[in-house]
Amino acid sequence: MGSIEQKILHDVIAICVGLKNLRMRHNKKGFSLLELLTVLVLLGIVAGVSAPAIGRMLDGLDFRQQVGEVMAALRKIRLEAVVAGRPIEVRVEDSRFILMRGNGEEEQGMLALDQDSELVLDTESIIFTAESTVTPGVLALTQGNRSRTISMDPLSALPVIL
């Protein structure tokens, strides 16, 4: 190789090494605007798809809480009948419990159901006895398209979800 060719080769190598060093000095430390916008669009799509599912899940949790409140109220009435040593008659009117404690007075039981929920008893009333038994009865709790049926076990006097 001649001296001119060596000089050209030396210059090309120097240019390549210089560009490499230049790239190393100006190394990217962050995200480009396009990358950030892409992530934001993807997050928006995921949020838009998942929002209705989260809403349905929260509605389902609210309904399950109401079923739990009905079950707890029935267990409490059973316990009150046993402790008091006298029967308690339970009726359902306007999705609320009406209690007759044996003294002839009606008492409205505490039950916090949503306005769009409906509680129905299949018989006129159920009676919890002091001996921890109950007359048979089935309650139906509905809210929109959700529904649960609660049966009273005559021997244990406990509510059972069917």
DSSP file (Angstrom, degrees, kcal/mol; ACC not computed):
  #  RESIDUE AA STRUCTURE BP1 BP2  ACC     N-H-->O    O-->H-N    N-H-->O    O-->H-N    TCO  KAPPA ALPHA  PHI   PSI    X-CA   Y-CA   Z-CA
    1    1 A M              0   0    0      0, 0.0     2,-0.1     0, 0.0     0, 0.0   0.000 360.0 360.0 360.0 142.7    0.0    0.0    0.0
    2    2 A G     >  -     0   0    0      1,-0.1     4,-2.2     4,-0.0     5,-0.2  -0.322 360.0-106.0 -84.4 171.3    1.1    3.5   -0.8
    3    3 A S  H  > S+     0   0    0      1,-0.2     4,-2.2     2,-0.2     5,-0.1   0.818 119.6  54.4 -67.6 -31.1    1.4    6.3    1.5
    4    4 A I  H  > S+     0   0    0      2,-0.2     4,-2.3     1,-0.2    -1,-0.2   0.922 109.2  47.6 -69.1 -42.3   -1.7    8.0    0.1
    5    5 A E  H  > S+     0   0    0      2,-0.2     4,-2.6     1,-0.2    -2,-0.2   0.889 112.1  50.5 -65.4 -39.2   -3.8    4.9    0.7
    6    6 A Q  H  X S+     0   0    0     -4,-2.2     4,-2.8     2,-0.2    -1,-0.2   0.913 109.8  50.2 -64.9 -40.9   -2.4    4.6    4.2
    7    7 A K  H  X S+     0   0    0     -4,-2.2     4,-2.3     2,-0.2    -2,-0.2   0.913 111.8  47.5 -62.9 -42.5   -3.3    8.2    4.9
    8    8 A I  H  X S+     0   0    0     -4,-2.3     4,-2.5     2,-0.2    -2,-0.2   0.921 113.2  48.3 -65.2 -43.5   -6.9    7.7    3.6
    9    9 A L  H  X S+     0   0    0     -4,-2.6     4,-2.4     1,-0.2    -2,-0.2   0.914 111.5  50.3 -62.5 -42.3   -7.2    4.5    5.7
   10   10 A H  H  X S+     0   0    0     -4,-2.8     4,-2.2     1,-0.2    -1,-0.2   0.901 111.2  48.7 -61.8 -41.6   -5.9    6.3    8.7
   11   11 A D  H  X S+     0   0    0     -4,-2.3     4,-2.4     2,-0.2    -2,-0.2   0.893 110.6  50.6 -65.7 -40.5   -8.4    9.2    8.2
   12   12 A V  H  X S+     0   0    0     -4,-2.5     4,-2.5     2,-0.2    -2,-0.2   0.921 111.7  47.6 -64.1 -43.4  -11.3    6.8    7.8
   13   13 A I  H  X S+     0   0    0     -4,-2.4     4,-2.9     1,-0.2     5,-0.2   0.912 111.5  50.8 -63.6 -41.9  -10.4    5.0   11.0
   14   14 A A  H  X S+     0   0    0     -4,-2.2     4,-2.4     2,-0.2    -1,-0.2   0.898 110.6  49.2 -63.3 -40.3  -10.1    8.3   12.8
   15   15 A I  H  X S+     0   0    0     -4,-2.4     4,-2.6     2,-0.2    -2,-0.2   0.939 112.7  47.0 -64.4 -46.2  -13.5    9.4   11.6
   16   16 A C  H  X S+     0   0    0     -4,-2.5     4,-2.2     1,-0.2    -2,-0.2   0.926 114.5  46.4 -62.0 -45.2  -15.1    6.1   12.6
   17   17 A V  H  X S+     0   0    0     -4,-2.9     4,-2.4     1,-0.2    -1,-0.2   0.890 112.5  51.3 -64.8 -38.4  -13.4    6.2   16.1
   18   18 A G  H  X S+     0   0    0     -4,-2.4     4,-2.4    -5,-0.2    -2,-0.2   0.900 110.1  48.2 -65.6 -41.4  -14.4    9.9   16.5
   19   19 A L  H  X S+     0   0    0     -4,-2.6     4,-2.6     2,-0.2    -2,-0.2   0.893 111.1  51.3 -65.3 -38.9  -18.1    9.2   15.6
   20   20 A K  H  X S+     0   0    0     -4,-2.2     4,-2.2     2,-0.2    -2,-0.2   0.932 112.2  45.5 -64.0 -44.7  -18.1    6.3   18.1
   21   21 A N  H  X S+     0   0    0     -4,-2.4     4,-2.1     1,-0.2    -2,-0.2   0.892 111.4  53.2 -63.9 -38.7  -16.7    8.5   20.8
   22   22 A L  H  X S+     0   0    0     -4,-2.4     4,-1.5     1,-0.2    -2,-0.2   0.911 109.7  48.3 -62.9 -42.3  -19.1   11.3   19.9
   23   23 A R  H  < S+     0   0    0     -4,-2.6    -1,-0.2     1,-0.2    -2,-0.2   0.888 110.0  52.0 -64.5 -39.3  -22.0    8.8   20.2
   24   24 A M  H >< S+     0   0    0     -4,-2.2     3,-0.9     1,-0.2    -1,-0.2   0.869 108.7  50.4 -67.2 -35.5  -20.8    7.6   23.5
   25   25 A R  H 3< S+     0   0    0     -4,-2.1    -1,-0.2     1,-0.3    -2,-0.2   0.839 114.1  44.3 -70.9 -31.6  -20.6   11.1   24.9
   26   26 A H  T 3< S+     0   0    0     -4,-1.5    -1,-0.3    -5,-0.2    -2,-0.1  -0.277  81.5 162.2-106.9  44.8  -24.1   11.9   23.8
   27   27 A N    <   -     0   0    0     -3,-0.9     2,-0.2     1,-0.1    -3,-0.1  -0.411  45.6-107.0 -66.6 138.3  -25.7    8.7   25.0
   28   28 A K        -     0   0    0     -2,-0.1     2,-0.1     1,-0.1    -1,-0.1  -0.475  35.0-178.4 -69.6 134.4  -29.5    8.9   25.4
   29   29 A K        +     0   0    0     -2,-0.2     2,-0.3     2,-0.1    -1,-0.1  -0.570  58.7  19.1-130.3  68.5  -30.7    9.0   29.0
   30   30 A G  S    S-     0   0    0     -2,-0.1     2,-0.3     0, 0.0    -2,-0.0  -0.974  88.0 -65.0 161.6-170.2  -34.5    9.0   28.8
   31   31 A F        -     0   0    0     -2,-0.3     2,-0.1     1,-0.0    -2,-0.1  -0.821  42.2-118.7-111.6 148.8  -37.5    8.3   26.5
   32   32 A S     >  -     0   0    0     -2,-0.3     4,-2.2     1,-0.1     5,-0.2  -0.393  29.5-109.8 -78.4 163.8  -38.5   10.0   23.3
   33   33 A L  H  > S+     0   0    0      1,-0.2     4,-2.5     2,-0.2     5,-0.2   0.874 119.6  55.2 -61.1 -37.8  -41.7   11.8   23.0
   34   34 A L  H  > S+     0   0    0      2,-0.2     4,-2.1     1,-0.2    -1,-0.2   0.905 107.3  49.1 -63.3 -42.2  -43.0    9.1   20.7
   35   35 A E  H  > S+     0   0    0      2,-0.2     4,-2.0     1,-0.2    -2,-0.2   0.918 112.0  48.6 -64.0 -43.0  -42.3    6.4   23.3
   36   36 A L  H  X S+     0   0    0     -4,-2.2     4,-2.2     1,-0.2    -2,-0.2   0.910 111.9  48.6 -63.5 -43.0  -44.1    8.4   26.0
   37   37 A L  H  X S+     0   0    0     -4,-2.5     4,-2.4     1,-0.2    -1,-0.2   0.878 109.0  53.8 -65.7 -37.5  -47.1    9.0   23.8
   38   38 A T  H  X S+     0   0    0     -4,-2.1     4,-2.3     2,-0.2    -1,-0.2   0.921 109.5  47.5 -62.4 -44.1  -47.3    5.3   22.9
   39   39 A V  H  X S+     0   0    0     -4,-2.0     4,-2.5     1,-0.2    -2,-0.2   0.911 111.4  51.1 -64.1 -42.1  -47.3    4.3   26.6
   40   40 A L  H  X S+     0   0    0     -4,-2.2     4,-2.1     2,-0.2    -2,-0.2   0.900 110.1  49.2 -62.6 -41.1  -50.0    6.9   27.4
   41   41 A V  H  X S+     0   0    0     -4,-2.4     4,-2.2     2,-0.2    -1,-0.2   0.921 111.6  49.0 -64.3 -43.8  -52.2    5.6   24.5
   42   42 A L  H  X S+     0   0    0     -4,-2.3     4,-2.4     1,-0.2    -2,-0.2   0.906 110.6  50.4 -63.4 -41.5  -51.8    2.0   25.7
   43   43 A L  H  X S+     0   0    0     -4,-2.5     4,-2.5     1,-0.2    -1,-0.2   0.892 109.5  51.9 -62.7 -39.2  -52.7    3.0   29.3
   44   44 A G  H  X S+     0   0    0     -4,-2.1     4,-2.3     2,-0.2    -2,-0.2   0.900 109.7  48.7 -62.9 -41.6  -55.8    4.8   28.0
   45   45 A I  H  X S+     0   0    0     -4,-2.2     4,-2.0     2,-0.2    -2,-0.2   0.929 112.0  48.4 -65.0 -45.1  -56.9    1.8   26.1
   46   46 A V  H  X S+     0   0    0     -4,-2.4     4,-2.3     1,-0.2    -2,-0.2   0.916 112.8  48.5 -62.1 -43.2  -56.4   -0.6   29.1
   47   47 A A  H  X S+     0   0    0     -4,-2.5     4,-1.9     1,-0.2    -1,-0.2   0.900 110.7  51.0 -64.6 -40.3  -58.3    1.8   31.4
   48   48 A G  H  < S+     0   0    0     -4,-2.3    -1,-0.2     1,-0.2    -2,-0.2   0.853 113.9  43.9 -65.7 -35.0  -61.2    2.1   28.9
   49   49 A V  H  X S+     0   0    0     -4,-2.0     4,-0.5    -5,-0.2    -2,-0.2   0.870 117.8  43.5 -77.2 -37.2  -61.5   -1.6   28.6
   50   50 A S  H  X S+     0   0    0     -4,-2.3     4,-2.2    -5,-0.2     5,-0.2   0.711  94.0  78.5 -85.5 -20.0  -61.2   -2.4   32.3
   51   51 A A  H  X S+     0   0    0     -4,-1.9     4,-2.1     1,-0.2    -1,-0.2   0.915  94.5  47.0 -58.9 -47.6  -63.5    0.4   33.7
   52   52 A P  H  > S+     0   0    0      0, 0.0     4,-2.2     0, 0.0    -1,-0.2   0.893 112.0  51.6 -62.4 -36.8  -66.8   -1.3   33.0
   53   53 A A  H  X S+     0   0    0     -4,-0.5     4,-2.0     1,-0.2    -2,-0.2   0.894 109.3  49.6 -66.2 -38.8  -65.6   -4.6   34.4
   54   54 A I  H  X S+     0   0    0     -4,-2.2     4,-2.3     2,-0.2    -1,-0.2   0.896 109.3  52.8 -66.5 -39.3  -64.5   -2.9   37.6
   55   55 A G  H  X S+     0   0    0     -4,-2.1     4,-2.0     1,-0.2    -2,-0.2   0.911 109.8  47.7 -61.4 -43.3  -67.9   -1.2   37.9
   56   56 A R  H  X S+     0   0    0     -4,-2.2     4,-2.1     1,-0.2    -1,-0.2   0.887 110.4  52.6 -64.7 -38.2  -69.7   -4.6   37.6
   57   57 A M  H  X S+     0   0    0     -4,-2.0     4,-2.0     1,-0.2    -2,-0.2   0.909 108.9  49.2 -64.6 -41.6  -67.4   -6.0   40.2
   58   58 A L  H  X S+     0   0    0     -4,-2.3     4,-2.1     2,-0.2    -1,-0.2   0.881 109.5  52.0 -66.6 -37.6  -68.2   -3.2   42.7
   59   59 A D  H  X S+     0   0    0     -4,-2.0     4,-2.1     1,-0.2    -1,-0.2   0.906 109.2  50.9 -62.6 -40.7  -71.9   -3.7   42.1
   60   60 A G  H  X S+     0   0    0     -4,-2.1     4,-2.3     1,-0.2    -2,-0.2   0.879 108.6  51.1 -64.3 -38.2  -71.5   -7.4   42.8
   61   61 A L  H  X S+     0   0    0     -4,-2.0     4,-2.0     2,-0.2    -1,-0.2   0.895 108.7  51.7 -65.6 -39.4  -69.7   -6.6   46.0
   62   62 A D  H  X S+     0   0    0     -4,-2.1     4,-1.8     2,-0.2    -2,-0.2   0.910 110.4  48.3 -63.1 -42.4  -72.4   -4.3   47.1
   63   63 A F  H  X S+     0   0    0     -4,-2.1     4,-2.2     1,-0.2    -2,-0.2   0.911 110.0  51.6 -65.7 -41.9  -75.1   -7.0   46.5
   64   64 A R  H  X S+     0   0    0     -4,-2.3     4,-2.3     1,-0.2    -1,-0.2   0.873 107.6  53.8 -62.4 -35.9  -73.1   -9.6   48.4
   65   65 A Q  H  X S+     0   0    0     -4,-2.0     4,-2.1     2,-0.2    -1,-0.2   0.902 107.5  50.3 -64.7 -40.0  -72.8   -7.1   51.3
   66   66 A Q  H  X S+     0   0    0     -4,-1.8     4,-2.2     2,-0.2    -2,-0.2   0.905 109.1  50.9 -65.2 -40.9  -76.6   -6.8   51.3
   67   67 A V  H  X S+     0   0    0     -4,-2.2     4,-2.4     1,-0.2    -2,-0.2   0.923 110.1  50.9 -60.8 -43.2  -77.1  -10.5   51.4
   68   68 A G  H  X S+     0   0    0     -4,-2.3     4,-2.6     1,-0.2    -2,-0.2   0.871 107.8  52.5 -61.4 -37.9  -74.7  -10.7   54.3
   69   69 A E  H  X S+     0   0    0     -4,-2.1     4,-2.3     2,-0.2    -1,-0.2   0.893 109.4  48.8 -66.6 -39.4  -76.6   -8.0   56.2
   70   70 A V  H  X S+     0   0    0     -4,-2.2     4,-2.2     2,-0.2    -2,-0.2   0.931 112.8  48.2 -64.2 -44.9  -79.9  -10.0   55.7
   71   71 A M  H  X S+     0   0    0     -4,-2.4     4,-2.2     1,-0.2    -2,-0.2   0.919 112.4  48.6 -61.6 -44.4  -78.2  -13.2   57.0
   72   72 A A  H  X S+     0   0    0     -4,-2.6     4,-2.3     1,-0.2    -1,-0.2   0.893 110.0  51.9 -64.8 -39.6  -76.7  -11.3   60.0
   73   73 A A  H  X S+     0   0    0     -4,-2.3     4,-2.2     1,-0.2    -1,-0.2   0.907 110.1  48.8 -63.9 -40.6  -80.1   -9.8   60.8
   74   74 A L  H  X S+     0   0    0     -4,-2.2     4,-2.1     2,-0.2    -2,-0.2   0.904 111.5  48.9 -66.2 -40.9  -81.8  -13.2   60.8
   75   75 A R  H  X S+     0   0    0     -4,-2.2     4,-2.2     1,-0.2    -1,-0.2   0.889 110.9  51.4 -64.4 -38.0  -79.1  -14.7   63.0
   76   76 A K  H  X S+     0   0    0     -4,-2.3     4,-2.5     2,-0.2    -2,-0.2   0.909 108.8  49.8 -65.3 -42.1  -79.5  -11.8   65.4
   77   77 A I  H  X S+     0   0    0     -4,-2.2     4,-2.1     2,-0.2    -1,-0.2   0.906 110.0  51.8 -63.4 -41.0  -83.2  -12.2   65.6
   78   78 A R  H  X S+     0   0    0     -4,-2.1     4,-1.9     1,-0.2    -2,-0.2   0.934 111.0  47.4 -58.8 -46.9  -82.8  -16.0   66.3
   79   79 A L  H  X S+     0   0    0     -4,-2.2     4,-2.8     1,-0.2     5,-0.2   0.890 109.7  53.2 -63.7 -40.3  -80.3  -15.2   69.1
   80   80 A E  H  X S+     0   0    0     -4,-2.5     4,-2.7     1,-0.2     6,-0.2   0.891 107.8  51.1 -62.4 -39.4  -82.7  -12.6   70.6
   81   81 A A  H  X>S+     0   0    0     -4,-2.1     4,-1.3     2,-0.2     5,-1.1   0.911 113.0  45.2 -64.4 -42.2  -85.5  -15.1   70.7
   82   82 A V  H  <5S+     0   0    0     -4,-1.9    -2,-0.2     2,-0.2    -1,-0.2   0.932 116.0  45.4 -67.4 -45.9  -83.4  -17.7   72.5
   83   83 A V  H  <5S+     0   0    0     -4,-2.8    -2,-0.2     1,-0.2    -1,-0.2   0.908 115.7  46.0 -66.1 -41.9  -82.0  -15.1   75.0
   84   84 A A  H  <5S-     0   0    0     -4,-2.7    -1,-0.2    -5,-0.2    -2,-0.2   0.734 103.0-133.6 -73.9 -21.6  -85.4  -13.6   75.7
   85   85 A G  T  <5S+     0   0    0     -4,-1.3    -3,-0.2     1,-0.2    45,-0.2   0.753  72.3  91.5  75.1  23.7  -87.0  -17.0   76.1
   86   86 A R  S   <S-     0   0    0     -5,-1.1    -1,-0.2    -6,-0.2    -2,-0.2  -0.984  80.7 -93.5-146.0 156.0  -90.0  -16.1   73.9
   87   87 A P        -     0   0    0      0, 0.0     2,-0.4     0, 0.0    42,-0.2  -0.297  27.8-153.8 -71.5 153.0  -90.8  -16.4   70.2
   88   88 A I  E     -A  128   0A   0     40,-2.4    40,-2.9    14,-0.1     2,-0.4  -0.993   7.2-150.1-126.7 123.3  -90.2  -13.5   67.7
   89   89 A E  E     -AB 127 100A   0     11,-2.7    11,-2.7    -2,-0.4     2,-0.5  -0.778  11.6-159.3 -93.5 135.6  -92.4  -13.3   64.6
   90   90 A V  E     +AB 126  99A   0     36,-3.4    36,-2.3    -2,-0.4     2,-0.3  -0.966  12.8 175.0-120.6 127.0  -90.8  -11.8   61.5
   91   91 A R  E     - B   0  98A   0      7,-2.5     7,-3.1    -2,-0.5     2,-0.5  -0.871  24.0-133.5-120.3 160.1  -92.6  -10.3   58.5
   92   92 A V  E     + B   0  97A   0     32,-0.4     2,-0.4    -2,-0.3    29,-0.2  -0.970  28.7 166.9-117.4 122.2  -91.3   -8.5   55.5
   93   93 A E  E >  S- B   0  96A   0      3,-2.4     3,-1.2    -2,-0.5    27,-0.0  -0.997  71.8  -9.1-134.3 129.6  -92.9   -5.3   54.4
   94   94 A D  T 3  S-     0   0    0     -2,-0.4    -1,-0.1     1,-0.3     3,-0.1   0.887 128.5 -56.8  51.4  44.5  -91.4   -2.9   51.9
   95   95 A S  T 3  S+     0   0    0     24,-0.6     2,-0.3     1,-0.2    -1,-0.3   0.756 117.5 109.4  60.6  28.2  -88.1   -4.8   52.0
   96   96 A R  E <  S-B   93   0A   0     -3,-1.2    -3,-2.4    23,-0.2     2,-0.4  -0.957  71.8-112.9-130.5 151.2  -87.8   -4.3   55.7
   97   97 A F  E     -B   92   0A   0     -2,-0.3    12,-2.7    12,-0.3     2,-0.5  -0.676  23.2-162.4 -81.2 133.3  -88.2   -6.7   58.6
   98   98 A I  E     -BC  91 108A   0     -7,-3.1    -7,-2.5    -2,-0.4     2,-0.4  -0.985  13.4-156.6-113.3 122.2  -91.2   -6.1   61.0
   99   99 A L  E     -BC  90 107A   0      8,-3.9     8,-2.4    -2,-0.5     2,-0.5  -0.833  14.8-166.2-106.5 135.7  -90.7   -7.9   64.3
  100  100 A M  E     -BC  89 106A   0    -11,-2.7   -11,-2.7    -2,-0.4     6,-0.2  -0.974   5.8-171.2-115.2 112.3  -93.4   -9.0   66.7
  101  101 A R        -     0   0    0      4,-0.9     5,-0.1    -2,-0.5    -1,-0.1   0.300  51.8 -95.0 -91.9   9.3  -91.8   -9.8   70.1
  102  102 A G  S    S+     0   0    0      3,-0.2   -14,-0.1   -13,-0.1    -1,-0.0   0.274 109.7  92.0  98.7 -12.5  -94.8  -11.4   71.8
  103  103 A N  S    S-     0   0    0      2,-0.3     3,-0.1     0, 0.0    -3,-0.0   0.356 102.6-109.6 -96.3   6.4  -95.9   -8.2   73.6
  104  104 A G  S    S+     0   0    0      1,-0.3     2,-0.4     0, 0.0    -4,-0.0   0.315  81.8 117.7  87.6  -8.4  -98.2   -7.2   70.7
  105  105 A E        -     0   0    0      1,-0.0    -4,-0.9     2,-0.0     2,-0.3  -0.741  59.6-133.2 -96.2 140.4  -96.1   -4.3   69.5
  106  106 A E  E     -C  100   0A   0     -2,-0.4     2,-0.4    -6,-0.2    -6,-0.2  -0.695  21.3-169.9 -88.0 142.2  -94.5   -4.1   66.1
  107  107 A E  E     -C   99   0A   0     -8,-2.4    -8,-3.9    -2,-0.3     2,-0.6  -0.998  21.3-128.1-132.6 136.4  -90.9   -3.1   65.8
  108  108 A Q  E     -C   98   0A   0     -2,-0.4   -10,-0.2   -10,-0.2     2,-0.1  -0.739  27.6-133.9 -86.5 123.6  -89.1   -2.3   62.6
  109  109 A G        -     0   0    0    -12,-2.7     2,-0.6    -2,-0.6   -12,-0.3  -0.431  23.4-105.0 -75.4 149.4  -85.9   -4.3   62.3
  110  110 A M        +     0   0    0     -2,-0.1     2,-0.3   -14,-0.1    -1,-0.1  -0.646  56.5 148.7 -77.5 117.5  -82.7   -2.6   61.3
  111  111 A L        -     0   0    0     -2,-0.6     2,-1.0     2,-0.1   -41,-0.0  -0.884  31.1-158.4-152.6 117.0  -81.9   -3.5   57.7
  112  112 A A        +     0   0    0     -2,-0.3     2,-0.3   -46,-0.1   -43,-0.1  -0.763  25.7 163.2-103.9  90.3  -80.1   -1.2   55.3
  113  113 A L        -     0   0    0     -2,-1.0    -2,-0.1   -18,-0.2     6,-0.0  -0.749  42.8-101.1-101.7 153.2  -80.9   -2.3   51.8
  114  114 A D    >   -     0   0    0     -2,-0.3     3,-1.5     1,-0.1    -1,-0.1  -0.299  33.5-113.0 -64.9 157.5  -80.4   -0.2   48.7
  115  115 A Q  T 3  S+     0   0    0      1,-0.3    -1,-0.1     3,-0.0    -2,-0.0   0.816 117.3  52.5 -64.3 -30.2  -83.4    1.5   47.2
  116  116 A D  T 3  S+     0   0    0      2,-0.0    28,-0.7    27,-0.0     2,-0.3   0.379  93.1  95.4 -88.7   6.3  -83.3   -0.6   44.1
  117  117 A S  E <   -E  143   0B   0     -3,-1.5     2,-0.4    26,-0.2    26,-0.2  -0.697  58.2-158.9 -95.0 149.8  -83.2   -3.9   46.2
  118  118 A E  E     -E  142   0B   0     24,-2.8    24,-2.6    -2,-0.3     2,-0.5  -0.995   5.6-164.8-133.0 131.8  -86.2   -5.9   47.0
  119  119 A L  E     +E  141   0B   0     -2,-0.4   -24,-0.6    22,-0.2     2,-0.4  -0.969  13.6 180.0-116.8 126.1  -86.7   -8.4   49.8
  120  120 A V  E     -E  140   0B   0     20,-2.2    20,-2.8    -2,-0.5     2,-0.4  -0.979  17.7-150.6-130.7 137.8  -89.6  -10.8   49.6
  121  121 A L  E     -E  139   0B   0     -2,-0.4    18,-0.2    18,-0.2   -29,-0.1  -0.909  12.0-144.7-105.9 134.1  -90.7  -13.6   52.0
  122  122 A D  S    S+     0   0    0     16,-2.5     2,-0.2    -2,-0.4    17,-0.1   0.677  83.8  45.2 -75.5 -16.5  -92.6  -16.6   50.5
  123  123 A T  S    S-     0   0    0     15,-0.2    -2,-0.1     1,-0.1     3,-0.1  -0.690  96.2-103.5-115.9 173.8  -94.9  -17.0   53.6
  124  124 A E  S    S-     0   0    0     -2,-0.2   -32,-0.4     1,-0.2     2,-0.3   0.913  94.9 -23.1 -64.1 -41.4  -96.8  -14.5   55.6
  125  125 A S        -     0   0    0    -34,-0.1     2,-0.4     2,-0.0    -1,-0.2  -0.981  53.4-132.0-159.5 165.2  -94.2  -14.7   58.4
  126  126 A I  E     -A   90   0A   0    -36,-2.3   -36,-3.4    -2,-0.3     2,-0.5  -0.964  21.2-147.3-122.4 147.1  -91.5  -16.8   60.0
  127  127 A I  E     -A   89   0A   0     -2,-0.4     8,-1.4   -38,-0.2     2,-0.5  -0.959   1.8-155.5-122.3 120.4  -91.4  -17.4   63.8
  128  128 A F  E     -AD  88 134A   0    -40,-2.9   -40,-2.4    -2,-0.5     6,-0.2  -0.811  21.4-150.3 -89.3 129.5  -88.2  -17.9   65.7
  129  129 A T    >   -     0   0    0      4,-2.8     3,-1.3    -2,-0.5     4,-0.2  -0.548  24.8-115.1-100.1 165.8  -88.8  -19.9   68.9
  130  130 A A  T 3  S+     0   0    0      1,-0.3   -45,-0.1    -2,-0.2    -1,-0.1   0.685 114.2  64.9 -69.5 -17.8  -87.0  -19.8   72.3
  131  131 A E  T 3  S-     0   0    0      2,-0.1    -1,-0.3   -46,-0.0     3,-0.1   0.252 121.5-104.5 -89.0  12.7  -85.9  -23.4   71.6
  132  132 A S  S <  S+     0   0    0     -3,-1.3     2,-0.3     1,-0.3    -2,-0.1   0.893  82.6 119.4  64.4  44.2  -83.8  -22.2   68.7
  133  133 A T        -     0   0    0     -4,-0.2    -4,-2.8    24,-0.1     2,-0.3  -0.832  43.6-158.5-124.8 170.5  -86.1  -23.5   65.9
  134  134 A V  B     -D  128   0A   0     20,-1.3    -6,-0.2    -2,-0.3    23,-0.2  -0.992  24.5-107.2-147.3 150.1  -87.9  -21.5   63.2
  135  135 A T        -     0   0    0     -8,-1.4    17,-0.1    -2,-0.3    -6,-0.0  -0.529  54.7 -90.9 -73.1 148.5  -90.9  -22.1   60.9
  136  136 A P        +     0   0    0      0, 0.0     2,-0.3     0, 0.0    -1,-0.1  -0.267  61.5 149.1 -62.8 145.5  -89.9  -22.8   57.3
  137  137 A G        -     0   0    0     15,-0.5    15,-2.5    -3,-0.1     2,-0.4  -0.944  34.1-143.3-171.3 154.3  -89.6  -19.9   55.0
  138  138 A V  E     - F   0 151B   0     -2,-0.3   -16,-2.5    13,-0.2     2,-0.4  -0.994  12.3-161.0-129.0 128.3  -87.7  -18.6   52.0
  139  139 A L  E     -EF 121 150B   0     11,-3.5    11,-3.3    -2,-0.4     2,-0.5  -0.863   4.2-156.9-105.9 142.8  -86.6  -15.1   51.4
  140  140 A A  E     -EF 120 149B   0    -20,-2.8   -20,-2.2    -2,-0.4     2,-0.5  -0.982   4.8-168.0-121.8 122.6  -85.6  -13.7   48.0
  141  141 A L  E     +EF 119 148B   0      7,-2.8     7,-2.5    -2,-0.5     2,-0.4  -0.945  13.0 178.1-109.2 124.0  -83.3  -10.7   47.7
  142  142 A T  E     +EF 118 147B   0    -24,-2.6   -24,-2.8    -2,-0.5     2,-0.3  -0.954  16.3 174.8-127.7 146.6  -83.1   -9.1   44.2
  143  143 A Q  E >   -EF 117 146B   0      3,-2.3     3,-2.3    -2,-0.4     2,-0.3  -0.845  68.6 -51.1-148.4 108.3  -81.3   -6.1   42.9
  144  144 A G  T 3  S-     0   0    0    -28,-0.7    -1,-0.0    -2,-0.3     0, 0.0  -0.465 124.4 -16.9  62.3-123.5  -81.4   -5.5   39.2
  145  145 A N  T 3  S+     0   0    0     -2,-0.3     2,-0.3    -3,-0.1    -1,-0.3   0.383 119.5  95.7 -95.1   4.2  -80.5   -8.8   37.5
  146  146 A R  E <   +F  143   0B   0     -3,-2.3    -3,-2.3     2,-0.0     2,-0.3  -0.708  49.9 174.5 -94.0 146.7  -78.9  -10.3   40.6
  147  147 A S  E     -F  142   0B   0     -2,-0.3     2,-0.4    -5,-0.2    -5,-0.2  -0.989  13.4-173.8-153.0 141.1  -80.9  -12.5   42.9
  148  148 A R  E     -F  141   0B   0     -7,-2.5    -7,-2.8    -2,-0.3     2,-0.5  -0.997  13.2-149.3-135.3 141.6  -80.2  -14.6   46.0
  149  149 A T  E     -F  140   0B   0     -2,-0.4    13,-3.0    -9,-0.2     2,-0.5  -0.942  10.2-165.9-112.4 129.6  -82.5  -17.0   47.8
  150  150 A I  E     -FG 139 161B   0    -11,-3.3   -11,-3.5    -2,-0.5     2,-0.3  -0.966   5.0-164.6-118.5 121.6  -82.2  -17.5   51.5
  151  151 A S  E     -FG 138 160B   0      9,-3.2     9,-2.9    -2,-0.5     2,-0.6  -0.808  17.8-129.2-105.6 146.1  -83.9  -20.5   53.2
  152  152 A M  E     - G   0 159B   0    -15,-2.5   -15,-0.5    -2,-0.3   -18,-0.1  -0.847  17.9-137.5 -95.0 121.9  -84.5  -20.9   56.9
  153  153 A D     >  -     0   0    0      5,-2.4     4,-2.3    -2,-0.6     5,-0.4  -0.696  10.7-151.4 -78.0 116.5  -83.3  -24.2   58.3
  154  154 A P  T  4 S+     0   0    0      0, 0.0   -20,-1.3     0, 0.0    -1,-0.2   0.799  88.9  46.9 -62.8 -30.5  -86.1  -25.3   60.6
  155  155 A L  T  4 S+     0   0    0    -22,-0.2    -2,-0.0     1,-0.1    -3,-0.0   0.917 125.6  25.2 -81.7 -43.5  -83.9  -27.4   62.9
  156  156 A S  T  4 S-     0   0    0      2,-0.2    -1,-0.1   -23,-0.1   -23,-0.1   0.639  93.2-136.8 -94.0 -14.4  -81.0  -25.0   63.5
  157  157 A A     <  +     0   0    0     -4,-2.3   -79,-0.1     1,-0.3   -24,-0.1   0.738  59.8 133.7  62.7  25.1  -83.0  -21.8   62.8
  158  158 A L        -     0   0    0     -5,-0.4    -5,-2.4   -26,-0.1    -1,-0.3  -0.809  60.6-113.1-105.0 146.4  -80.1  -20.5   60.7
  159  159 A P  E     -G  152   0B   0      0, 0.0     2,-0.4     0, 0.0    -7,-0.2  -0.538  30.4-164.0 -76.3 144.5  -80.4  -18.9   57.3
  160  160 A V  E     -G  151   0B   0     -9,-2.9    -9,-3.2    -2,-0.2     2,-0.5  -0.997  17.1-130.6-131.1 129.3  -78.9  -20.8   54.4
  161  161 A I  E      G  150   0B   0     -2,-0.4   -11,-0.2   -11,-0.2   -13,-0.0  -0.676 360.0 360.0 -79.6 126.8  -78.1  -19.4   51.0
  162  162 A L              0   0    0    -13,-3.0    -1,-0.1    -2,-0.5   -12,-0.1   0.432 360.0 360.0 -92.6 360.0  -79.5  -21.6   48.2
